[in-house]
Amino acid sequence: MKIAYLDCFSGISGDMCLGALVGAGVDLDVLREHLARLPVHGYEIRREKIRRGGLAAENIVVEVFEPDQPERHLGDIEGIIGSSDLPEAVKAKSIAVFRCLAEAEARVHGIGREEVHFHEVGAVDAVVDVVGTVTGFALLGVEKVYASPLPLGRGFIRCRHGLVPSPAPATLEILKNVPVYGTAVEAELVTPTGAALAATLAGAFVPFPSMVVTAIGYGSGKTDLEHPNLLRLVVGEACGDELPPAHAEDSHTHRDAHDHGEGHSHPHPPSHGHTHTHGRRSVPEHPPAGGRES
């Protein structure tokens, strides 16, 4: 079985996921072709090869050149994704990520999830990041995704609501029941989109799983930190029956999927002997089955 491990030693964001996937072998031109099947326009995806802390990495930039995008709510995003001709499993998993995001924002702000609107220039950035990540795993043929425990920064983050504590309230809401640990880094290491991707796609948050490594990719974050601000994606073949179990079906991030800087002081917390369960190439019909099947 082909598996992927999100080694989040410096956190996770949507663009870091895209960069890591491209670094691990996803053809960016093929990914662009699949994203072009979405009824979203006025953007382009740019790739930069950069170095972070001496390590070569992929920096993926989504540039929106039509800023007058409409304000989009969850129903609008579901319509955009659902009306495309992408594989049904890709659409279902992508919509599950957006529902996770919307539910967290709704709880934080005390509103209904249909009232939440996605601010990033009409949500174009988020759509590309989320659907691109789900599609990228499918293009690699990954069947299961796992992730490391997630590091959290501290301090404050400036957003459209003003200053909010790091991690952002929506991020922390998404990460209920996910293993996290604190760092001395005064920055946003885990973004809401990155948290929702990890919480929705990862079958478990564990130390490095047993695998025969076949590909490695590094996706760059946008902030310069004292340590390499990268997401490392490791892809390989699982070894025997040593895989950790997927998290329970009633995980909060999946419950309605079927219904529609200083260096870190502790790179990974101790596991205490348990896991947290919680040519053109076409996209397979079944992307990674992290958690509940789509």
N, C-alpha and C positions, 0 to 999 in steps of 0.2 A: 504494500500500500504506500502510495506517495503521500508524504505529510510535509507540513511547513511549520517552522517555529519562528515566532516573532520575538526576537531577543531585544527587549525594550529597555536597554541599560540607560538610555537617555530619553525615555518616554516614547510617545507615539502621536502622530497626527496624520491626517489624510494624505497630505503631499509626501510625507515621509514614507507612507505605505506604497504610494505609486512609484517613488524613486527606488525603493528596495525591490519591488517587483520587476522593474525594468532592469535593475542591476543583476537580478537572479535569472534573467533570460527572456522576459516578456518583450516581444517586438513592439516598440512604441508605435510604429506605423499601423500595425494590426490592431493595437488597442485603440488608436484614433478612429479606425474604420468602424469598430464596434460602437464607440461612443457617438459616432455620427448618426447612428440609428435612433438616437434620442431626439425628440423635437425640441432641442435647445440649441440656440445659435449665438453668435456674437462673442466667441471666445477662441483662443488657440492654446495648445499645450506646447510648451517649450522645454527642451531638455538641455541641461548644462552638466558637464563633467567637472566636478570640483574636488578639492581635497579638504578634509576636516581632520585636524590633528595628524596630518601625514597620511591619512587613509583616503583612497580614491572612492568617490561616491557619486551618486546620481542626484541632481537637484532638479525636480520637476516643478515648473511654474505654470499655473493656469492664468493666462492673461485675458481679462474681459475687456473687449474693445467697444462694446455697445453697453455703456453704463446705464442707459434708461431701460432697465429690465423691470418687469412688473413685480410687485410684492407677491411673494409666493408663500402659501400656507401648506400644511401637510397634505390636504386634499389635492392641491395643485401638483405637488411633487409626486404623489401616488399616480396621478393622471399622466404626468410626463413619462414616468417609468413604465407604467402599465400599458400605455398606448404604443410603446416601441415593439419591434419584432425581435428583441433580444430573447434568449432562452427563458422559459418560465421560471426556472429555478434561480437564475440570475436576478430576474425582476423581483421575485418574492424575497430573496435575501436582502437585496438593496432596499426594498420598502421596509423590511423589518428594522434595518439600521436607522432609517428616518423616523420610524415610530418610536424607537428607543430614544432618539434625540428629542422628539417632540414631547414625549411623556415626561422626560426629565425637566425640560424647560417649563412645561406646564406646572409641575409640582413646585418648582422653585419660585415661580411668579404667581402662583395661586390662580391660574386660569385653566380653561379647557384646552386639550391638546390641539383642537382644530383652530383655536385662536392664535397659536404660536405661529410667528412668521420667521422665515429664514432670511437673515439680513445680508449675507455676503453677496452683494450685487445681484439680487434676485435669486439667490441660492445656486447660481451657476457653479461656483467653486465647489460647493458641497456635493452637488449632483455628480460632477466629474470625479471628485475624490472617492465618493462612495461606490458609484457604479463602476468606475475604473478599477477600484481595488477588488471588488467581487469578480469582475470580469477577468482581471489579471490572474487571480488564483485559479479560475477555471481554465484559462489558456495554458497555464503550467501543468494542468492535470492534477492539481492537489485535491486529495479526498478528505483530509482532516487538517485543521489548523490548531496549533497550540500556541501559548504565549507565556512569557515570563511574568512574575509579579511586576506591578507597575510602580515606578518611582514618581513621587510627587514633589513639585517645587514648593517654594514658600514666597511670602511677600504679597504684592498686589499686582493685578492685571488691569490695564486700561481697556475698557470696551465701550459699546454704545450706551451702556447704563452708567458709565463713570468708572470709578475704581472698585474692583471686587477682589476678594482674597483669592490667592492661589493655593490650591487648585480652584478653578472657577466653580461656583455652586452647581451648575448643571453637570459638570464633569464628575464631581463628587457624588451627585445623585445617581448618575449612570453606574458608578463603580461600587454601589452597594453589593455586597456578597462577592466582590473581587478582591484578591489579596494585593495590598499596596504597602508601600513603605516611604517614609519621609527622607528627604535629602536637605542639604544646606544650600541648594541652588535656588537663587532668587530669580525664577523664571517660570513660565508656563511650560512644563514638560509634557503633560498629557492634555491635549485639546478635547473639547466635547466630541468632535467628529472622530478623533483617534480613539477616545474612550468607547464610543458607540460601536466602532468597527471591531475593536478587540472584544468587547462584551458580547457582541452578537455572533462573531465568526469563530472565536476561540472555543474549542471543546473543553479545555481545562487550562488553568494557569499553574505551570509546573516548572521545575528545573529542566535542564536540557533533556529532551526525550531520547531514547535509544534509536538511532538511525544510521544508515550509511549515507553520508552527505554527498549530494550530487551538484548542488548549486548554492551560491551565497551572493546576496545583494545588499548593498548599503544605500539607504535613502537618507538624504540630508534634511535636517531641520533648517529653518531660516534664521535662527538666532545664533550668533557666535558665543560659545561658552568656553570655560577653561578646559573642559573635557571634549572629546569628539561628539558633537551633537548629531548622532546618527541613529537610525533604526536598522538593525541587522536582521535580515530574513535568511533563514537556513532551510533549504529544501532537500529532501532525501527520501530514501526508502526505509520504512519502519522495520525494526529488527524483531522478528518473531512476535511473541505475545506480550511484549514488555511495554506496550503503550498504556498510558494512563486512561482511565475511563472518562467518557464525556460527562459533562455536568448534568444535573437532574433536569427532567422535562419541565419542571415548574419554575425554572430560572426566570427572574423578573424581566430579563431582557428578551425573552422569547415567548412570553405567555400568550401573545396574540398573533404570532407569526402566521398561524394557519387561518386566522379570521379574515383575512382579506388576501555666574556661576562657579561653585566649588565642586570638586569631584564628590561622588557619592561615598558616604562612609560605609555603606553596606551594599555592594553591587546586587546581591540577591539575599533576601532573608532566608534563614534556615527552613527547610521543608518539614522537619520533624517527622519524616517518614511517611507523609501523606500528600495527596494531591488535592488541589481545590477544584471541585467539579462545577461546578456552576452550570514562394507560394503562400496563400492566405490560409491561415489556420482558423477554423471555426471554434466557437466556444462550446464546450460540452454542455449537455442538458443538465448536468448535476454538478454544481460548484461545491466547494468544501462543505462538509456536513458538520460544521461546528455546532454543538448543542442540538437543538431541535431541528429536524429535517424541514426544509421549506415546502 
